[in-house]
Protein backbone atom coordinates (compact mmCIF):
# COMPACT_ATOMS: atom_id res chain seq x y z
CA UNK A 1 0.00 0.00 0.00
CA UNK A 2 1.20 3.51 -0.76
CA UNK A 3 0.61 4.67 2.79
CA UNK A 4 3.18 2.19 4.14
CA UNK A 5 5.75 3.54 1.67
CA UNK A 6 5.11 7.10 2.80
CA UNK A 7 5.49 6.08 6.43
CA UNK A 8 8.81 4.36 5.71
CA UNK A 9 10.01 7.36 3.69
CA UNK A 10 9.09 9.78 6.46
CA UNK A 11 10.83 7.62 9.08
CA UNK A 12 14.03 7.60 7.00
CA UNK A 13 13.85 11.38 6.56
CA UNK A 14 13.33 11.92 10.28
CA UNK A 15 16.39 9.78 11.05
CA UNK A 16 18.49 11.67 8.49
CA UNK A 17 17.21 15.00 9.81
CA UNK A 18 18.16 14.12 13.36
CA UNK A 19 21.62 13.17 12.08
CA UNK A 20 22.08 16.77 10.91
CA UNK A 21 21.42 16.42 7.16
CA UNK A 22 19.51 19.09 5.24
CA UNK A 23 16.30 17.35 4.18
CA UNK A 24 14.11 20.40 3.49
CA UNK A 25 13.74 19.67 -0.24
CA UNK A 26 12.83 16.05 0.39
CA UNK A 27 10.35 17.09 3.08
CA UNK A 28 8.52 19.22 0.51
CA UNK A 29 8.30 16.20 -1.82
CA UNK A 30 7.03 14.08 1.06
CA UNK A 31 4.44 16.73 1.89
CA UNK A 32 3.24 16.68 -1.73
CA UNK A 33 3.02 12.88 -1.65
CA UNK A 34 1.05 12.90 1.61
CA UNK A 35 -1.31 15.54 0.22
CA UNK A 36 -1.92 13.55 -2.98
CA UNK A 37 -2.49 10.31 -1.07
CA UNK A 38 -4.87 11.93 1.41
CA UNK A 39 -6.89 13.39 -1.48
CA UNK A 40 -7.18 9.92 -3.03
CA UNK A 41 -8.27 8.38 0.27
CA UNK A 42 -10.82 11.12 0.93
CA UNK A 43 -12.24 10.78 -2.60
CA UNK A 44 -12.56 6.99 -2.25
CA UNK A 45 -14.22 7.30 1.16
CA UNK A 46 -16.57 10.03 -0.04
CA UNK A 47 -17.65 7.88 -2.99
CA UNK A 48 -18.29 4.98 -0.61
CA UNK A 49 -20.34 7.14 1.75
CA UNK A 50 -22.20 8.81 -1.11
CA UNK A 51 -23.19 5.44 -2.61
CA UNK A 52 -24.04 3.95 0.77
CA UNK A 53 -22.83 0.84 2.51
CA UNK A 54 -23.36 -2.49 0.75
CA UNK A 55 -26.06 -3.53 3.24
CA UNK A 56 -27.93 -0.26 2.70
CA UNK A 57 -27.72 -0.63 -1.10
CA UNK A 58 -28.99 -4.21 -0.95
CA UNK A 59 -31.87 -3.20 1.32
CA UNK A 60 -32.74 -0.17 -0.78
CA UNK A 61 -32.85 -2.00 -4.10
CA UNK A 62 -34.53 -5.04 -2.55
CA UNK A 63 -37.33 -2.87 -1.19
CA UNK A 64 -37.74 -1.11 -4.53
CA UNK A 65 -38.20 -4.49 -6.21
CA UNK A 66 -40.66 -5.74 -3.57
CA UNK A 67 -42.75 -2.57 -3.74
CA UNK A 68 -42.63 -2.64 -7.55
CA UNK A 69 -43.83 -6.24 -7.72
CA UNK A 70 -46.54 -5.52 -5.12
CA UNK A 71 -47.79 -2.56 -7.15
CA UNK A 72 -47.83 -4.62 -10.34
CA UNK A 73 -49.73 -7.42 -8.62
CA UNK A 74 -52.19 -4.94 -7.17
CA UNK A 75 -52.68 -3.19 -10.54
CA UNK A 76 -53.22 -6.40 -12.50
CA UNK A 77 -55.13 -8.11 -9.69
CA UNK A 78 -57.69 -5.33 -9.36
CA UNK A 79 -58.30 -5.08 -13.11
CA UNK A 80 -56.93 -1.56 -13.60
MDAnalysis code that builds the backbone (N, CA, C; Angstrom):
import MDAnalysis as mda
import numpy as np

u = mda.Universe.empty(240, n_residues=80, atom_resindex=np.repeat(np.arange(80), 3), trajectory=True)
u.add_TopologyAttr("name", ["N", "CA", "C"] * 80)
u.add_TopologyAttr("resid", np.arange(1, 81))
u.add_TopologyAttr("resname", ["UNK", "UNK", "UNK", "UNK", "UNK", "UNK", "UNK", "UNK", "UNK", "UNK", "UNK", "UNK", "UNK", "UNK", "UNK", "UNK", "UNK", "UNK", "UNK", "UNK", "UNK", "UNK", "UNK", "UNK", "UNK", "UNK", "UNK", "UNK", "UNK", "UNK", "UNK", "UNK", "UNK", "UNK", "UNK", "UNK", "UNK", "UNK", "UNK", "UNK", "UNK", "UNK", "UNK", "UNK", "UNK", "UNK", "UNK", "UNK", "UNK", "UNK", "UNK", "UNK", "UNK", "UNK", "UNK", "UNK", "UNK", "UNK", "UNK", "UNK", "UNK", "UNK", "UNK", "UNK", "UNK", "UNK", "UNK", "UNK", "UNK", "UNK", "UNK", "UNK", "UNK", "UNK", "UNK", "UNK", "UNK", "UNK", "UNK", "UNK"])
u.atoms.positions = np.array([
    [0.843, -1.182, 0.000],
    [0.000, 0.000, 0.000],
    [0.889, 1.246, 0.000],
    [0.430, 2.267, -0.655],
    [1.204, 3.508, -0.761],
    [1.450, 4.165, 0.596],
    [0.484, 4.043, 1.475],
    [0.615, 4.666, 2.792],
    [1.821, 4.109, 3.535],
    [2.035, 2.805, 3.454],
    [3.177, 2.194, 4.140],
    [4.490, 2.749, 3.594],
    [4.553, 2.954, 2.279],
    [5.755, 3.535, 1.674],
    [6.020, 4.943, 2.166],
    [4.955, 5.736, 2.292],
    [5.110, 7.101, 2.805],
    [5.579, 7.097, 4.258],
    [5.070, 6.167, 5.024],
    [5.490, 6.076, 6.427],
    [6.968, 5.724, 6.504],
    [7.389, 4.738, 5.709],
    [8.811, 4.359, 5.709],
    [9.690, 5.525, 5.261],
    [9.241, 6.219, 4.201],
    [10.011, 7.358, 3.687],
    [10.125, 8.453, 4.745],
    [9.038, 8.725, 5.443],
    [9.087, 9.780, 6.463],
    [9.977, 9.368, 7.633],
    [9.959, 8.086, 7.998],
    [10.827, 7.620, 9.082],
    [12.309, 7.769, 8.710],
    [12.641, 7.446, 7.459],
    [14.028, 7.604, 7.001],
    [14.447, 9.078, 7.027],
    [13.536, 9.949, 6.575],
    [13.854, 11.382, 6.563],
    [14.027, 11.925, 7.978],
    [13.200, 11.466, 8.882],
    [13.326, 11.917, 10.276],
    [14.683, 11.504, 10.837],
    [15.088, 10.248, 10.563],
    [16.387, 9.785, 11.050],
    [17.511, 10.618, 10.447],
    [17.437, 10.869, 9.125],
    [18.488, 11.670, 8.489],
    [18.488, 13.095, 9.020],
    [17.306, 13.642, 9.284],
    [17.211, 15.005, 9.814],
    [17.797, 15.112, 11.205],
    [17.595, 14.092, 12.010],
    [18.159, 14.120, 13.359],
    [19.668, 13.892, 13.331],
    [20.168, 13.339, 12.228],
    [21.622, 13.174, 12.077],
    [22.285, 14.448, 11.560],
    [21.522, 15.481, 11.299],
    [22.079, 16.768, 10.907],
    [22.050, 17.065, 9.419],
    [21.486, 16.170, 8.599],
    [21.422, 16.422, 7.160],
    [20.330, 17.441, 6.841],
    [20.535, 18.159, 5.727],
    [19.507, 19.090, 5.243],
    [18.525, 18.299, 4.389],
    [17.311, 18.150, 4.875],
    [16.303, 17.351, 4.178],
    [15.096, 18.194, 3.765],
    [15.259, 19.521, 3.746],
    [14.115, 20.396, 3.491],
    [13.480, 20.138, 2.121],
    [14.296, 19.927, 1.094],
    [13.740, 19.666, -0.238],
    [12.961, 18.368, -0.287],
    [13.503, 17.346, 0.365],
    [12.826, 16.048, 0.387],
    [11.551, 16.098, 1.227],
    [11.556, 16.939, 2.270],
    [10.351, 17.086, 3.077],
    [9.210, 17.702, 2.258],
    [9.553, 18.637, 1.371],
    [8.522, 19.219, 0.510],
    [7.937, 18.160, -0.418],
    [8.795, 17.289, -0.964],
    [8.296, 16.204, -1.816],
    [7.410, 15.252, -1.019],
    [7.823, 14.945, 0.207],
    [7.028, 14.077, 1.061],
    [5.680, 14.720, 1.370],
    [5.690, 16.014, 1.622],
    [4.442, 16.731, 1.886],
    [3.506, 16.639, 0.684],
    [4.049, 16.800, -0.522],
    [3.236, 16.684, -1.726],
    [2.667, 15.276, -1.876],
    [3.479, 14.273, -1.559],
    [3.017, 12.882, -1.650],
    [1.900, 12.601, -0.644],
    [2.074, 13.096, 0.573],
    [1.054, 12.903, 1.611],
    [-0.241, 13.607, 1.208],
    [-0.126, 14.803, 0.661],
    [-1.306, 15.540, 0.218],
    [-2.039, 14.784, -0.880],
    [-1.299, 14.282, -1.868],
    [-1.920, 13.546, -2.976],
    [-2.591, 12.269, -2.477],
    [-1.911, 11.552, -1.589],
    [-2.486, 10.314, -1.068],
    [-3.739, 10.597, -0.241],
    [-3.696, 11.624, 0.585],
    [-4.872, 11.933, 1.407],
    [-6.057, 12.340, 0.541],
    [-5.806, 13.026, -0.564],
    [-6.892, 13.388, -1.475],
    [-7.511, 12.146, -2.106],
    [-6.671, 11.171, -2.460],
    [-7.179, 9.920, -3.031],
    [-8.029, 9.160, -2.015],
    [-7.539, 9.091, -0.782],
    [-8.272, 8.376, 0.269],
    [-9.598, 9.068, 0.551],
    [-9.580, 10.395, 0.668],
    [-10.816, 11.124, 0.932],
    [-11.817, 10.956, -0.205],
    [-11.360, 10.964, -1.446],
    [-12.239, 10.778, -2.601],
    [-12.876, 9.398, -2.563],
    [-12.050, 8.370, -2.315],
    [-12.563, 6.993, -2.252],
    [-13.593, 6.853, -1.135],
    [-13.289, 7.396, 0.037],
    [-14.217, 7.297, 1.162],
    [-15.502, 8.079, 0.893],
    [-15.379, 9.246, 0.280],
    [-16.569, 10.034, -0.038],
    [-17.457, 9.284, -1.017],
    [-16.866, 8.662, -2.030],
    [-17.652, 7.882, -2.987],
    [-18.367, 6.730, -2.288],
    [-17.681, 6.092, -1.351],
    [-18.287, 4.985, -0.610],
    [-19.455, 5.469, 0.228],
    [-19.276, 6.589, 0.908],
    [-20.339, 7.143, 1.748],
    [-21.499, 7.624, 0.887],
    [-21.170, 8.277, -0.219],
    [-22.204, 8.806, -1.108],
    [-23.072, 7.673, -1.664],
    [-22.450, 6.568, -2.049],
    [-23.186, 5.437, -2.608],
    [-23.914, 4.647, -1.533],
    [-23.443, 4.697, -0.327],
    [-24.045, 3.949, 0.766],
    [-23.307, 2.641, 0.992],
    [-23.438, 2.118, 2.180],
    [-22.831, 0.839, 2.511],
    [-23.506, -0.265, 1.704],
    [-22.828, -1.379, 1.553],
    [-23.357, -2.488, 0.755],
    [-24.697, -2.989, 1.307],
    [-24.812, -3.083, 2.635],
    [-26.063, -3.535, 3.245],
    [-27.191, -2.565, 2.930],
    [-26.920, -1.275, 3.005],
    [-27.925, -0.258, 2.696],
    [-28.353, -0.367, 1.237],
    [-27.387, -0.521, 0.324],
    [-27.716, -0.632, -1.096],
    [-28.582, -1.860, -1.359],
    [-28.219, -2.983, -0.771],
    [-28.988, -4.211, -0.948],
    [-30.409, -4.030, -0.426],
    [-30.545, -3.438, 0.742],
    [-31.867, -3.201, 1.317],
    [-32.683, -2.248, 0.453],
    [-32.043, -1.169, 0.016],
    [-32.740, -0.167, -0.783],
    [-33.274, -0.774, -2.076],
    [-32.414, -1.448, -2.819],
    [-32.846, -2.005, -4.101],
    [-33.788, -3.191, -3.912],
    [-33.609, -3.940, -2.850],
    [-34.531, -5.035, -2.551],
    [-35.924, -4.516, -2.271],
    [-36.015, -3.445, -1.490],
    [-37.325, -2.868, -1.186],
    [-37.984, -2.267, -2.431],
    [-37.190, -1.657, -3.285],
    [-37.740, -1.114, -4.529],
    [-38.354, -2.236, -5.360],
    [-37.663, -3.361, -5.441],
    [-38.197, -4.494, -6.206],
    [-39.462, -5.049, -5.574],
    [-39.485, -5.201, -4.258],
    [-40.659, -5.738, -3.570],
    [-41.862, -4.817, -3.768],
    [-41.654, -3.534, -3.564],
    [-42.752, -2.573, -3.738],
    [-43.207, -2.554, -5.198],
    [-42.274, -2.612, -6.125],
    [-42.628, -2.635, -7.546],
    [-43.464, -3.848, -7.900],
    [-43.046, -5.024, -7.446],
    [-43.828, -6.238, -7.716],
    [-45.191, -6.176, -7.038],
    [-45.260, -5.640, -5.819],
    [-46.540, -5.520, -5.117],
    [-47.485, -4.584, -5.871],
    [-46.942, -3.486, -6.382],
    [-47.785, -2.558, -7.153],
    [-48.268, -3.195, -8.456],
    [-47.407, -3.937, -9.119],
    [-47.825, -4.625, -10.343],
    [-48.907, -5.661, -10.056],
    [-48.725, -6.414, -8.991],
    [-49.729, -7.418, -8.617],
    [-51.041, -6.755, -8.274],
    [-50.972, -5.657, -7.542],
    [-52.194, -4.939, -7.172],
    [-52.881, -4.379, -8.416],
    [-52.102, -3.793, -9.338],
    [-52.681, -3.191, -10.541],
    [-53.330, -4.243, -11.432],
    [-52.668, -5.377, -11.636],
    [-53.223, -6.405, -12.498],
    [-54.270, -7.240, -11.773],
    [-54.161, -7.338, -10.458],
    [-55.132, -8.114, -9.687],
    [-56.465, -7.411, -9.529],
    [-56.448, -6.086, -9.536],
    [-57.693, -5.326, -9.361],
    [-58.325, -4.937, -10.687],
    [-57.720, -5.338, -11.799],
    [-58.298, -5.082, -13.108],
    [-58.127, -3.677, -13.628],
    [-57.157, -2.935, -13.129],
    [-56.934, -1.563, -13.597],
    [-56.215, -1.577, -14.917],
])
